[in-house]
Amino acid sequence: RRRQRKRTSPWRRWPRSKALGSRSLHRRGNPPTPSARALDPRSVNPFPVYDREIARLRSHLRTLGSRQWAARSHCRGWSVKDVVAHLSTDEVYDQACLDGTMDQLPFSGGLHGWNARGVRVRRAMSPLEVLQEWEARQALVRWAWGKIGVEGTIETSIGRYPMRLQVWHLAREYAIHADDIEVPMSSRERTAQLRWRIAFGLFAAQEEQEDESLDAELRGDHVQLRQDGAVHRLELETFIAYLTNRPQQLTDPKQRALVRKLT
């Protein structure tokens, strides 16, 4: 089995989902891995990808009825509404980064406390109220990011950080949570999404040191993963479940079992 990966974010509820956190500012300076060359996050504009994730999620949420809002998500103990409440909590952090008010955020209790509190304080809100809060906060953050521009930097919990990479991290975060609540998309959209998520995930693991022990390469319609002397040929869906530590999102029990074995 892999050794425990380095935790680079003190804010996240779930391992391997690190939109807000203390990412390493140290860069190893290596050229991008072969898997990441097709999408080098250091040069590709992430805003179109991020905007597609937001538009897809917003469209889906606006169609939900009360039973669907109350349905269980793939996040343990959270309903669909709770996941959206969590996304609002993420945007509270993003707004604080923009406003210079991070020191005013209630981070007592660490990672679990921050995330649990963000969901708990919104439990009394209606689904519509939760949706409207998230939409309003996200729109303000996106507008401010656009003013800064993709070549700019933004204040974070670890200091100034490239806007380009911050947006990639948030696009990945939204894609992860969209899977948690089963936002539908066409097979073509899904394949394109999986490919950029894998490319960015490998970049973050290897170049930003989220998990330097990860030895994997994107090869066409599969990922080649090397672990403990063995080579595993994983489908794109399976590798994403492995990368995000979410075997529960897979419908094939054999693939779920494989991911649990590998992690």
C-alpha positions in Angstrom: 0.0 0.0 0.0 1.0 3.6 -0.5 2.5 5.4 2.4 0.3 8.1 3.9 0.1 11.1 1.6 1.1 14.5 2.8 -1.8 16.5 3.9 -1.5 20.0 2.4 -4.8 21.5 3.5 -6.0 22.2 7.1 -9.5 23.2 5.9 -10.9 20.2 4.0 -13.4 17.7 5.3 -12.4 14.9 2.9 -8.9 13.7 2.0 -7.6 14.6 -1.5 -10.0 17.5 -2.0 -8.1 20.6 -1.2 -9.6 23.8 -2.6 -8.9 26.1 0.4 -5.8 24.9 1.9 -2.2 25.3 2.8 -0.7 24.2 -0.5 3.0 24.0 -0.7 4.6 27.0 -2.2 7.7 25.1 -2.8 8.0 24.1 -6.5 10.3 21.3 -7.4 11.1 22.9 -10.8 10.7 19.8 -12.8 9.1 19.8 -16.2 5.6 18.6 -16.3 5.1 14.9 -16.4 4.1 13.2 -19.7 0.6 12.9 -18.4 0.3 16.6 -17.6 1.8 18.0 -20.8 -1.5 18.0 -22.7 -2.9 20.2 -19.9 -0.2 22.2 -18.1 -2.1 24.1 -15.3 0.8 26.6 -15.3 -0.2 27.9 -18.7 -3.7 26.8 -19.6 -6.6 29.2 -18.7 -8.8 27.5 -16.1 -11.7 29.9 -16.2 -13.6 28.2 -19.0 -13.4 24.8 -17.2 -14.4 26.4 -13.9 -17.3 28.2 -15.5 -18.6 25.0 -17.1 -18.6 23.3 -13.7 -20.5 26.1 -12.1 -23.0 26.3 -14.9 -23.7 22.6 -14.9 -24.1 22.5 -11.1 -26.3 25.5 -11.0 -28.6 24.2 -13.7 -28.9 20.9 -11.9 -29.6 22.4 -8.5 -32.4 24.6 -9.9 -34.3 21.5 -11.1 -34.4 19.7 -7.7 -37.5 19.1 -5.6 -37.6 18.8 -1.8 -37.1 15.1 -1.8 -34.0 15.4 -4.0 -32.5 18.1 -1.8 -33.0 15.8 1.2 -31.5 12.8 -0.5 -28.2 11.3 0.8 -25.1 12.4 -1.0 -21.8 10.4 -1.4 -20.4 12.5 1.4 -20.9 10.5 4.6 -23.6 12.0 6.8 -24.4 14.8 4.3 -27.6 15.4 2.2 -27.5 17.1 -1.1 -28.5 20.3 0.7 -25.6 19.8 3.1 -23.1 19.6 0.2 -24.4 22.9 -1.2 -24.1 24.4 2.3 -20.5 23.2 2.3 -19.9 24.9 -1.1 -21.2 28.1 0.5 -18.7 27.7 3.3 -16.0 27.3 0.7 -17.1 30.6 -0.9 -17.0 32.3 2.6 -13.3 31.4 2.6 -12.8 32.6 -1.0 -14.5 35.9 -0.1 -12.3 36.3 3.0 -9.2 35.8 0.8 -10.4 38.6 -1.4 -11.4 40.9 1.5 -8.3 40.2 3.7 -10.5 39.0 6.5 -9.2 35.4 6.9 -8.2 36.1 10.5 -11.9 36.7 11.3 -13.0 33.3 10.2 -14.0 30.8 13.0 -11.4 28.1 12.5 -11.6 26.7 16.0 -11.9 23.0 16.0 -9.7 22.6 12.9 -10.7 21.0 9.7 -13.6 19.0 11.0 -15.0 21.9 13.0 -14.9 24.4 10.2 -16.7 22.1 7.7 -19.2 20.8 10.2 -20.0 24.3 11.5 -20.6 25.5 7.9 -23.1 22.8 7.3 -24.7 22.9 10.7 -25.5 26.6 10.7 -27.3 26.2 7.4 -29.4 23.2 8.4 -32.4 25.5 9.4 -32.3 27.2 6.0 -34.6 26.1 3.2 -33.0 24.5 0.1 -33.9 27.7 -1.8 -32.1 29.8 0.8 -29.0 27.6 0.7 -29.0 27.7 -3.1 -29.4 31.5 -3.3 -26.6 32.1 -0.7 -24.2 29.8 -2.7 -25.1 31.4 -6.0 -24.7 35.0 -4.6 -21.3 34.2 -2.9 -20.0 32.3 -5.9 -21.0 35.1 -8.3 -19.2 37.7 -6.3 -16.1 35.6 -6.0 -16.0 34.9 -9.7 -16.5 38.6 -10.6 -13.6 39.5 -8.3 -11.4 36.8 -9.8 -12.1 38.1 -13.2 -11.0 41.6 -12.2 -7.7 40.2 -10.8 -7.1 38.1 -14.0 -5.6 34.7 -14.6 -2.1 36.1 -14.5 -2.6 37.6 -11.0 -2.1 36.3 -7.5 -4.5 36.0 -4.6 -4.1 36.0 -0.8 -4.6 32.6 0.8 -4.0 31.0 4.2 -0.4 30.5 3.1 0.2 33.9 1.5 0.1 35.0 -2.1 -0.8 32.2 -4.5 -1.2 32.2 -8.4 -4.8 32.9 -9.4 -4.5 30.4 -12.3 -3.7 27.5 -9.9 -6.3 28.6 -7.4 -9.0 28.5 -10.0 -7.9 25.0 -11.1 -8.1 23.8 -7.5 -11.6 25.2 -7.2 -12.7 23.7 -10.5 -11.5 20.4 -9.2 -13.3 20.9 -5.9 -16.6 21.7 -7.7 -16.2 18.6 -9.9 -15.7 16.4 -6.9 -18.8 17.6 -5.1 -20.8 17.5 -8.3 -20.0 13.8 -8.3 -21.0 13.6 -4.7 -24.6 14.7 -5.6 -24.6 12.9 -9.0 -24.9 15.9 -11.3 -25.6 14.4 -14.8 -23.6 15.1 -17.9 -23.2 13.6 -21.4 -20.6 10.9 -21.9 -18.6 13.3 -24.1 -18.6 15.9 -21.3 -17.7 13.3 -18.7 -14.7 12.0 -20.7 -13.4 15.6 -21.2 -13.9 16.3 -17.5 -12.2 13.2 -16.3 -9.2 13.9 -18.5 -8.6 17.4 -17.1 -9.2 16.3 -13.6 -6.7 13.5 -13.9 -4.1 15.8 -15.6 -4.5 18.4 -12.8 -4.6 15.8 -10.1 -1.3 14.4 -11.3 0.2 17.9 -11.5 -1.0 18.7 -8.0 0.3 15.5 -6.6 3.7 15.6 -8.2 4.5 19.2 -8.8 2.7 20.8 -5.8 3.7 17.8 -3.6 0.2 16.9 -2.5 1.3 13.2 -2.9 4.9 12.7 -4.1 4.5 9.0 -3.7 1.8 8.9 -6.5 3.3 7.2 -9.6 0.7 7.3 -12.3 0.5 8.3 -16.0 -2.5 9.1 -18.1 -2.4 7.0 -21.3 -5.3 7.6 -23.6 -8.5 6.1 -22.1 -6.8 4.7 -19.0 -4.3 5.5 -16.3 -1.3 3.4 -15.5 -0.7 3.3 -11.8 2.4 1.8 -10.2 2.2 0.7 -6.6 4.3 -1.6 -4.5 6.0 -3.1 -7.6 2.7 -3.8 -9.4 1.3 -1.9 -12.4 -2.5 -1.4 -12.5 -4.4 -0.3 -15.6 -7.3 1.8 -14.3 -10.2 3.2 -16.2 -10.6 7.0 -15.9 -13.6 6.7 -13.6 -11.8 4.3 -11.4 -8.7 6.4 -11.1 -10.7 9.5 -10.2 -12.4 7.5 -7.5 -8.9 6.5 -6.3 -7.5 10.0 -6.5 -10.4 11.5 -4.6 -10.8 8.6 -2.1 -14.4 8.1 -3.2 -14.9 4.4 -4.1 -18.6 4.9 -3.1 -19.1 6.9 -6.3 -18.4 3.9 -8.5 -21.4 1.7 -9.6 -19.3 -1.4 -10.4 -18.7 -3.3 -7.1 -15.4 -4.8 -8.5 -14.1 -1.4 -9.2 -15.1 -0.2 -5.8 -13.3 -3.1 -4.2 -10.2 -2.4 -6.3 -10.1 1.2 -5.2 -10.5 0.3 -1.6 -7.7 -2.2 -2.0 -5.4 0.3 -3.6 -6.0 3.0 -1.0 
